[in-house]
Each structure stands twice: as C-alpha cells, then as structure tokens.
Amino acid sequence: MVVQRLEITISVELVKLAIDFVMVVAEAVGIVIQQSERTPMIAAAGGRSISTP
C-alpha cells in the first residue's frame, strides 16, 4: 500500500514537471516568434537587411 501511494505521488510529480516543461517551451517559442517579427528580414539580397522607411 505504501509503495503504491509512493508510485502515485511520483507519477503526479512527473506530470507536474512535464506540464511545467511544456509551458516553458511554449513561452520560449512565443518569444522567438515575437523577436523574429520585430527584426528586419534578411533576404537573399546579398545578406543585407531590408528595412522599410
């Protein structure tokens, strides 16, 4: 009985860690997307950045 309760507790903690990990990854992806939208595009124009006036 004690072992089963310990297994359940460990499983719950692993699920919490997995959820936290997914949240951190999702937040990091959101930050990368925001930064890529703000920076000027580097097109195939000789590696120069293209900025709008």
OpenMM code with the backbone's topology and positions (N, CA, C; nanometers):
from openmm import Vec3, app, unit

residues = "MET VAL VAL GLN ARG LEU GLU ILE THR ILE SER VAL GLU LEU VAL LYS LEU ALA ILE ASP PHE VAL MET VAL VAL ALA GLU ALA VAL GLY ILE VAL ILE GLN GLN SER GLU ARG THR PRO MET ILE ALA ALA ALA GLY GLY ARG SER ILE SER THR PRO".split()
positions = [
    Vec3(0.0819, -0.1193, 0.0000),
    Vec3(0.0000, 0.0000, 0.0000),
    Vec3(0.0866, 0.1261, 0.0000),
    Vec3(0.1921, 0.1247, 0.0822),
    Vec3(0.2816, 0.2402, 0.0891),
    Vec3(0.3546, 0.2584, -0.0433),
    Vec3(0.3967, 0.1477, -0.1032),
    Vec3(0.4677, 0.1546, -0.2302),
    Vec3(0.3761, 0.2093, -0.3388),
    Vec3(0.2519, 0.1659, -0.3407),
    Vec3(0.1570, 0.2135, -0.4409),
    Vec3(0.1332, 0.3635, -0.4248),
    Vec3(0.1192, 0.4098, -0.3025),
    Vec3(0.0990, 0.5534, -0.2778),
    Vec3(0.2221, 0.6328, -0.3220),
    Vec3(0.3396, 0.5797, -0.2954),
    Vec3(0.4630, 0.6449, -0.3378),
    Vec3(0.4707, 0.6525, -0.4901),
    Vec3(0.4319, 0.5458, -0.5582),
    Vec3(0.4311, 0.5457, -0.7047),
    Vec3(0.3353, 0.6512, -0.7586),
    Vec3(0.2185, 0.6636, -0.6975),
    Vec3(0.1207, 0.7632, -0.7415),
    Vec3(0.1757, 0.9037, -0.7198),
    Vec3(0.2378, 0.9257, -0.6049),
    Vec3(0.2955, 1.0571, -0.5747),
    Vec3(0.4043, 1.0930, -0.6753),
    Vec3(0.4903, 0.9975, -0.7055),
    Vec3(0.5964, 1.0217, -0.8032),
    Vec3(0.5368, 1.0490, -0.9406),
    Vec3(0.4341, 0.9757, -0.9784),
    Vec3(0.3694, 0.9964, -1.1081),
    Vec3(0.3095, 1.1359, -1.1181),
    Vec3(0.2439, 1.1797, -1.0120),
    Vec3(0.1833, 1.3133, -1.0115),
    Vec3(0.2917, 1.4197, -1.0255),
    Vec3(0.4023, 1.4029, -0.9553),
    Vec3(0.5118, 1.4997, -0.9637),
    Vec3(0.5728, 1.5012, -1.1034),
    Vec3(0.5845, 1.3849, -1.1667),
    Vec3(0.6372, 1.3793, -1.3032),
    Vec3(0.5441, 1.4495, -1.4014),
    Vec3(0.4142, 1.4346, -1.3826),
    Vec3(0.3179, 1.5033, -1.4688),
    Vec3(0.3295, 1.6540, -1.4499),
    Vec3(0.3446, 1.6988, -1.3255),
    Vec3(0.3613, 1.8424, -1.2993),
    Vec3(0.4870, 1.8957, -1.3675),
    Vec3(0.5963, 1.8200, -1.3580),
    Vec3(0.7199, 1.8620, -1.4239),
    Vec3(0.7033, 1.8671, -1.5755),
    Vec3(0.6338, 1.7705, -1.6313),
    Vec3(0.6110, 1.7687, -1.7759),
    Vec3(0.5285, 1.8888, -1.8193),
    Vec3(0.4267, 1.9230, -1.7424),
    Vec3(0.3434, 2.0392, -1.7747),
    Vec3(0.4264, 2.1668, -1.7664),
    Vec3(0.5083, 2.1797, -1.6619),
    Vec3(0.5956, 2.2968, -1.6499),
    Vec3(0.6908, 2.3064, -1.7682),
    Vec3(0.7456, 2.1931, -1.8100),
    Vec3(0.8375, 2.1920, -1.9236),
    Vec3(0.7680, 2.2385, -2.0511),
    Vec3(0.6481, 2.1890, -2.0747),
    Vec3(0.5726, 2.2287, -2.1936),
    Vec3(0.5426, 2.3784, -2.1896),
    Vec3(0.5082, 2.4306, -2.0731),
    Vec3(0.4793, 2.5735, -2.0609),
    Vec3(0.6037, 2.6579, -2.0907),
    Vec3(0.7189, 2.6153, -2.0417),
    Vec3(0.8426, 2.6896, -2.0662),
    Vec3(0.8782, 2.6868, -2.2144),
    Vec3(0.8644, 2.5720, -2.2776),
    Vec3(0.8943, 2.5611, -2.4205),
    Vec3(0.7982, 2.6476, -2.5017),
    Vec3(0.6698, 2.6456, -2.4669),
    Vec3(0.5717, 2.7275, -2.5386),
    Vec3(0.6029, 2.8760, -2.5227),
    Vec3(0.6419, 2.9168, -2.4039),
    Vec3(0.6771, 3.0569, -2.3819),
    Vec3(0.8010, 3.0955, -2.4622),
    Vec3(0.8997, 3.0063, -2.4674),
    Vec3(1.0212, 3.0332, -2.5442),
    Vec3(0.9900, 3.0447, -2.6930),
    Vec3(0.9040, 2.9592, -2.7434),
    Vec3(0.8647, 2.9669, -2.8844),
    Vec3(0.7943, 3.0991, -2.9117),
    Vec3(0.7072, 3.1415, -2.8209),
    Vec3(0.6390, 3.2699, -2.8366),
    Vec3(0.7366, 3.3857, -2.8403),
    Vec3(0.8381, 3.3818, -2.7553),
    Vec3(0.9388, 3.4885, -2.7535),
    Vec3(1.0166, 3.4906, -2.8843),
    Vec3(1.0543, 3.3738, -2.9337),
    Vec3(1.1278, 3.3665, -3.0605),
    Vec3(1.0432, 3.4216, -3.1742),
    Vec3(0.9157, 3.3891, -3.1768),
    Vec3(0.8268, 3.4396, -3.2820),
    Vec3(0.8153, 3.5909, -3.2735),
    Vec3(0.8001, 3.6452, -3.1531),
    Vec3(0.7909, 3.7905, -3.1370),
    Vec3(0.9183, 3.8584, -3.1838),
    Vec3(1.0329, 3.8036, -3.1486),
    Vec3(1.1594, 3.8643, -3.1888),
    Vec3(1.1800, 3.8551, -3.3390),
    Vec3(1.1374, 3.7473, -3.3997),
    Vec3(1.1558, 3.7341, -3.5441),
    Vec3(1.0639, 3.8287, -3.6203),
    Vec3(0.9511, 3.8646, -3.5622),
    Vec3(0.8619, 3.9603, -3.6273),
    Vec3(0.9161, 4.1019, -3.6167),
    Vec3(0.9894, 4.1326, -3.5103),
    Vec3(1.0414, 4.2674, -3.4893),
    Vec3(1.1677, 4.2954, -3.5686),
    Vec3(1.2527, 4.1964, -3.5867),
    Vec3(1.3796, 4.2188, -3.6552),
    Vec3(1.3558, 4.2295, -3.8048),
    Vec3(1.4366, 4.3108, -3.8729),
    Vec3(1.4194, 4.3223, -4.0185),
    Vec3(1.4532, 4.1907, -4.0874),
    Vec3(1.3862, 4.1675, -4.1971),
    Vec3(1.4096, 4.0441, -4.2714),
    Vec3(1.5463, 4.0481, -4.3377),
    Vec3(1.6159, 3.9381, -4.3320),
    Vec3(1.7405, 3.9255, -4.4072),
    Vec3(1.7071, 3.8386, -4.5277),
    Vec3(1.6946, 3.9038, -4.6390),
    Vec3(1.6528, 3.8337, -4.7607),
    Vec3(1.7764, 3.7847, -4.8358),
    Vec3(1.7514, 3.7292, -4.9489),
    Vec3(1.8602, 3.6784, -5.0320),
    Vec3(1.9226, 3.7918, -5.1114),
    Vec3(1.9204, 3.9131, -5.0590),
    Vec3(1.9770, 4.0301, -5.1262),
    Vec3(2.1197, 4.0516, -5.0768),
    Vec3(2.2007, 3.9532, -5.0925),
    Vec3(2.3400, 3.9660, -5.0525),
    Vec3(2.3597, 3.9681, -4.9018),
    Vec3(2.2630, 3.9202, -4.8270),
    Vec3(2.2771, 3.9164, -4.6825),
    Vec3(2.2505, 4.0490, -4.6147),
    Vec3(2.2073, 4.1498, -4.6914),
    Vec3(2.1778, 4.2804, -4.6314),
    Vec3(2.0373, 4.2783, -4.5755),
    Vec3(2.0178, 4.3516, -4.4689),
    Vec3(1.8832, 4.3586, -4.4125),
    Vec3(1.8002, 4.4577, -4.4924),
    Vec3(1.6749, 4.4265, -4.5080),
    Vec3(1.5823, 4.5116, -4.5823),
    Vec3(1.4943, 4.5818, -4.4807),
    Vec3(1.5053, 4.7130, -4.4770),
    Vec3(1.4232, 4.7878, -4.3817),
    Vec3(1.3289, 4.8791, -4.4577),
    Vec3(1.2158, 4.9042, -4.3986),
    Vec3(1.1177, 4.9921, -4.4617),
    Vec3(1.1354, 5.1330, -4.4087),
    Vec3(1.1121, 5.2342, -4.4923),
    Vec3(1.1301, 5.3738, -4.4473),
    Vec3(1.0282, 5.4152, -4.3446),
] * unit.nanometer
topology = app.Topology()
chain = topology.addChain("A")
for resn in residues:
    res = topology.addResidue(resn, chain)
    for name in ("N", "CA", "C"):
        topology.addAtom(name, app.Element.getBySymbol(name[0]), res)
